[in-house]
């Protein structure tokens, strides 16, 4: 079997049941939590970035984890140009967040600007109830 044949099987419409017995059918994309979702998202965003950075200069700092992007630009105009170009090329909607008192939460990390360096620490969202689920749940 070829790679493309396997890919077609993995992404074709397939039926699946939930615990209550309801039958559902995946119509578009891949199932939530599927390893293919991460692969496709990274491939897609990589091709978008390639096109974007062929048109404009790459920012001072740029990092991405799937669809979350950390970017440090020289000016707010440069940041807005990047956001608009990412939206235009990808068809996705991008929002931005500014630092607050020199800090910015990104994923589960709190980034703090200290002079010309960045300090990192674990970030826990204010809405986190502090509960952990059993691995057997």
ABEGO torsion letter per residue (X at the ends): XBAAAAAAAAABBBBBBBAAGBBBBBABEBBBGBAAAAAAAAAAAAAAAAAAAAABBBBABBBBBGABBBBBBABAAAAAAAAAAAAAAAGBBBBBBBBBGGBBBBEABBBBBBEABBBBBBBBBAABAGBBBBAAX
